Amino acid sequence: VYRVMAEGISGCNSDPVDITITINPEPVLDPLLSTTVCSGEPTNILFQTLPGSVAASTYQVSINSQHPDISGIPTTGIGLNNMIMNDVFTNTSPAQEYVVYDVFPTSSVGCVGDVDQVYVSVVPEMTASISASINPICIGDNTDLQFNLVGAGPFDVIYTDGVNNFTLTDINDGHLVTVTPDITTTYSLVSVFDNNSPGCSPADISSEVEIIVNQLPTATLLTDTVFVCEGSEIDLGISLSGDAPYELTYEDDLGNVYVEIIYQDDIILNHIPTLGSTTYSLISITDSNTPVCFGNVSGSLTAVVDEPPTAYISVGGATSGNSSVEICRGEMVDVTFTLTGTSPWSIDYQDDFGAVTTIDNITSSTHVISVMPSETIRYT
C-alpha cells in the first residue's frame, strides 16, 4: 500500500491518498502429472495445480516434443483441465517412447504460471498370435502351440480349445505348449496382459490356429485257414478304412513282402500258394493324408496246399503201366486201386460201355474190388 501526498510550489501539501496494489499469486502446476499409457489408449491426464497453489482456471498447452515413431494428434491451445485426457497415441517402435507437453497454468484473474513439462510415456504397440509347429498331425501325435507376443513382457495369457480355458503366467515371446488333441481342434486367445506395463493388452486377440488331426487308417485281413489243391488260387479278403488311395504292405511266412496301391475300401487279393502251409499277414497301412499316418492292421490267413492225389488201376498184381488178365466166363477177378494223397478218397471209374461207378470213403491206399465180367472189358 502506498500513501501519496502532493506538494505544491508554495509549499502547501494535499491531503494524503492511499494507493493499494494487489499482487495475485501465479498457479503452480502439479509436477506429478506425467504418466505411462498403453499404445492406443487415452492419456487420462487431468491437469491440476500443486497443493497449496492458487487454482488454475485454464491451461495453455503446446508440444515440446513427440517421438517420430509415435502417431496421434496431441491437443494444444488453451483449454480446461481435461483438454488432453482423451489424447490417444500409438507407438510402433520396439521401445517405450514419449510425447512431451509444455503446460502453462492460468488463474481465474489471468495470472500465468511458469511452464512445466508433462511426459506421456507410450508403451510399444502389443501384438499377440498363436501358431502350431506341426499341422496337420496324426491321431496320437503331439504338436507345439507357439505364443508369439510383442511387448515388454513377461505376459499372462489365457487361451482356449473351445471347451476349456488354460492360463499361462509370466511367459515370454515364443513360449511353447505341447498338445495332443484326439480330434481336429481350434485353439484361440482369450486374453493377453503385459505384466511390465500399465495393464496393456493387444488391440487384436482374434488369432487362432486349427490343428487338423488325421484319423489312422485301418486294414483288416479276414482271418481263416483254407485248404486247397496245388495250383489253386486263394483269396485274401481285406477291409480298409481311411482316405483312399492306400498303400498296403503285407507278407507271407516264406519271407516274401508285397506292396499294393489300393483305391477302394474293400478288396480281394489273389495268390497261388506253394505246397505246404503258408500264412499271410498284414504289415502296415497308410492312406493319402498328409502327414503319412501308419494305421492299425490285423488278421492273418493260412493256406494249406496238398498235392493232387493219384490213382492207379490194375489187375494181376501189376504196379505200373496198363495191365490185363485172362479169365474164364463166370470167374471173379480182383481189380486193385493204388492211391496216393490223404485219405479218405473218392474214386470214379468206368468201363468200355461208359458206365461210371463211384466208390466213396476209401481209407486205405490200396483198395481191391472183385468183378465178374461176362465178356472182355476194359476199366479206366
Residue pairs with C-beta under 8 A, 6 or more apart in sequence:
1 18
1 19
1 20
1 21
2 18
2 19
2 20
2 21
3 16
3 17
3 18
3 19
4 16
4 17
4 18
4 19
5 13
5 14
5 15
5 16
5 17
6 13
6 14
7 13
7 14
8 14
24 54
24 107
24 109
24 111
25 53
25 54
25 107
25 111
26 54
26 105
26 107
26 111
26 112
26 113
26 114
27 49
27 53
27 54
27 55
27 56
27 105
27 106
27 107
27 111
27 113
28 49
28 50
28 53
28 105
28 113
28 114
29 47
29 48
29 49
29 50
29 56
29 103
29 105
29 113
29 114
29 116
29 118
30 47
30 48
30 49
30 50
30 51
31 50
31 116
33 45
33 47
33 48
33 118
34 117
34 118
34 119
34 120
34 121
35 43
35 44
35 45
35 119
35 120
35 121
36 96
36 120
36 121
36 122
36 123
36 197
36 198
37 43
37 44
37 89
37 120
37 121
37 122
37 123
37 198
38 122
38 123
38 126
38 197
38 198
38 199
38 200
38 201
39 89
39 90
39 91
39 122
39 123
39 124
39 125
39 126
39 200
40 88
40 89
40 90
40 125
40 203
41 88
41 200
42 85
42 86
42 87
42 88
43 84
43 85
43 86
43 87
43 88
43 89
43 120
44 85
45 84
45 85
45 118
45 120
46 81
46 82
46 85
47 56
47 59
47 81
47 82
47 83
47 84
47 103
47 105
48 56
48 81
49 55
49 56
49 105
49 113
53 113
54 107
54 111
55 107
55 108
56 81
56 105
56 106
56 107
56 113
57 106
57 107
57 108
58 78
58 79
58 80
58 106
59 78
59 79
59 80
59 81
59 83
59 103
59 104
59 105
59 106
60 77
60 78
60 103
60 104
60 106
60 112
61 75
61 76
61 77
61 78
61 79
61 83
61 84
61 101
61 102
61 103
61 104
62 76
62 101
62 102
63 74
63 76
63 99
63 100
63 101
63 102
64 100
64 101
64 102
64 117
65 98
65 99
65 100
66 74
66 98
66 99
66 100
67 91
67 93
67 97
67 98
67 99
69 91
69 92
69 93
69 97
70 89
70 90
70 91
70 92
70 93
70 97
70 98
70 99
70 122
71 89
71 90
71 92
72 87
72 88
72 89
72 90
72 99
73 87
74 84
74 87
74 89
74 99
74 101
75 83
75 84
75 86
75 87
77 83
78 106
84 101
84 118
87 99
87 120
89 99
89 120
89 122
90 122
90 125
91 97
91 122
91 123
91 124
91 125
92 124
92 125
93 124
94 124
94 150
95 124
96 121
96 122
96 123
96 124
96 152
97 121
97 122
98 119
98 120
98 121
98 122
99 119
99 120
99 122
100 117
100 118
100 119
100 120
101 117
101 118
101 120
102 115
102 116
102 117
103 115
103 116
103 117
103 118
104 112
104 113
104 114
104 115
105 112
105 113
105 116
106 112
106 113
107 113
123 151
123 152
123 194
123 197
123 198
123 200
124 150
124 151
124 152
125 150
125 203
126 149
126 150
126 151
126 192
126 194
126 197
126 200
126 201
126 202
126 203
127 148
127 149
127 150
127 151
127 202
127 204
128 147
128 148
128 149
128 150
128 155
128 157
128 189
128 192
128 202
128 204
128 205
128 207
129 147
129 148
129 189
129 207
130 145
130 146
130 147
130 148
130 159
130 187
130 188
130 189
130 207
130 208
130 209
131 145
131 146
131 148
131 209
132 143
132 144
132 145
132 146
132 187
132 209
132 211
133 143
133 144
133 146
133 176
134 141
134 143
134 144
134 291
135 143
135 209
135 210
135 211
135 212
136 211
136 212
136 213
136 214
136 289
136 290
136 291
137 143
137 181
137 211
137 212
137 213
137 214
137 291
138 213
138 214
138 216
138 291
138 293
138 294
139 182
139 213
139 214
139 215
139 216
139 293
140 180
140 216
141 180
142 178
142 179
142 180
143 178
143 179
143 211
144 176
144 177
144 178
144 179
145 159
145 176
145 177
145 178
145 179
145 187
145 209
146 174
146 175
146 176
147 155
147 157
147 159
147 168
147 171
147 173
147 174
147 175
147 176
147 177
148 173
148 174
149 155
149 157
149 171
149 172
149 173
149 174
149 175
149 192
150 173
151 194
151 196
151 197
151 200
151 202
152 194
152 196
152 197
153 171
153 172
153 173
153 194
153 195
153 196
154 170
154 171
154 172
154 195
154 196
155 168
155 170
155 171
155 172
155 192
155 193
155 194
155 195
156 167
156 168
156 169
156 170
156 171
156 191
156 192
156 193
156 195
157 167
157 168
157 171
157 175
157 189
157 191
157 192
157 193
158 165
158 166
158 167
158 168
158 189
158 190
158 191
158 192
159 165
159 166
159 168
159 187
159 188
159 189
159 190
160 166
160 187
160 188
160 190
161 179
161 181
161 185
161 186
161 187
162 185
162 186
162 188
165 190
166 177
168 175
168 177
170 195
179 185
179 187
179 211
181 211
181 213
182 213
183 213
184 210
184 211
184 212
184 213
185 210
185 211
185 213
186 208
186 209
186 210
186 211
187 208
187 209
187 210
187 211
188 206
188 207
188 208
188 209
189 205
189 206
189 207
189 208
190 205
191 201
191 205
192 201
192 202
192 205
193 199
193 200
193 201
194 200
194 201
214 289
214 290
214 291
214 293
215 242
215 293
216 242
216 293
216 294
216 295
216 296
217 240
217 241
217 242
217 243
217 246
217 285
217 286
217 287
217 289
217 293
217 295
217 296
218 240
218 241
218 242
218 285
218 295
218 296
218 297
218 298
219 238
219 239
219 240
219 246
219 248
219 282
219 285
219 295
219 296
219 297
219 298
220 238
220 239
220 240
220 297
220 298
220 299
221 236
221 237
221 238
221 250
221 280
221 281
221 282
221 297
221 298
221 299
221 300
221 301
222 236
222 237
222 238
222 239
222 299
222 301
223 299
223 300
223 301
224 301
224 302
225 301
225 302
225 303
225 304
226 234
226 301
226 302
226 303
226 304
227 303
227 304
227 306
228 234
228 273
228 303
228 304
228 305
228 306
229 305
229 306
229 307
229 308
230 275
230 305
230 306
230 307
230 308
231 272
232 272
232 305
233 270
233 271
233 272
234 270
234 271
234 272
234 273
234 301
234 303
235 268
235 269
235 270
236 250
236 268
236 269
236 270
236 271
236 280
236 301
237 266
237 267
237 268
238 248
238 262
238 266
238 267
238 268
238 269
238 282
238 299
239 265
239 266
240 246
240 248
240 262
240 264
240 265
240 266
240 267
240 285
241 265
242 285
242 287
242 288
242 289
242 295
243 287
243 288
243 289
244 262
244 263
244 264
244 265
244 287
244 288
245 261
245 262
245 263
245 287
245 288
246 261
246 262
246 263
246 285
246 286
246 287
246 288
247 259
247 260
247 261
247 262
247 285
247 286
247 287
248 259
248 260
248 261
248 262
248 282
248 284
248 285
249 257
249 258
249 259
249 260
249 282
249 283
249 284
249 285
250 257
250 258
250 260
250 280
250 281
250 282
250 283
251 257
251 258
251 280
251 281
251 283
252 271
252 273
252 278
252 279
252 280
252 281
253 278
253 279
253 281
254 274
254 278
257 283
258 269
260 267
260 269
271 280
271 303
273 303
273 305
274 305
275 305
275 306
275 307
276 304
276 305
277 302
277 303
277 304
277 305
278 302
278 303
278 305
279 300
279 301
279 302
279 303
280 300
280 301
280 302
280 303
281 299
281 300
282 297
282 298
282 299
282 300
283 297
284 294
284 295
284 297
285 294
285 295
285 296
285 297
286 292
286 293
286 294
286 295
287 293
287 295
306 341
306 342
307 340
307 341
308 341
309 339
309 340
309 341
309 342
309 345
310 339
310 340
310 341
311 337
311 338
311 339
311 345
311 347
312 319
312 320
312 337
312 338
312 339
313 335
313 336
313 337
313 349
313 379
313 380
314 323
314 335
314 336
314 338
315 323
315 324
315 325
315 333
315 334
315 335
315 336
316 323
316 324
316 325
317 336
319 338
325 333
327 333
327 373
329 374
329 375
330 372
331 372
332 370
332 371
332 372
333 370
333 371
333 372
333 373
334 368
334 369
334 370
335 368
335 369
335 370
335 371
335 379
336 366
336 367
336 368
337 347
337 349
337 359
337 362
337 366
337 367
337 368
337 369
338 365
338 366
339 345
339 347
339 362
339 364
339 365
339 366
339 367
340 365
343 362
343 363
343 364
343 365
344 360
344 361
344 362
344 363
345 362
345 363
345 367
346 358
346 359
346 360
346 361
346 362
347 358
347 359
347 362
347 367
348 356
348 357
348 358
348 359
349 356
349 357
349 359
349 379
349 380
350 356
350 357
350 379
350 380
351 377
351 378
351 379
352 377
352 378
353 377
359 367
359 369
371 379
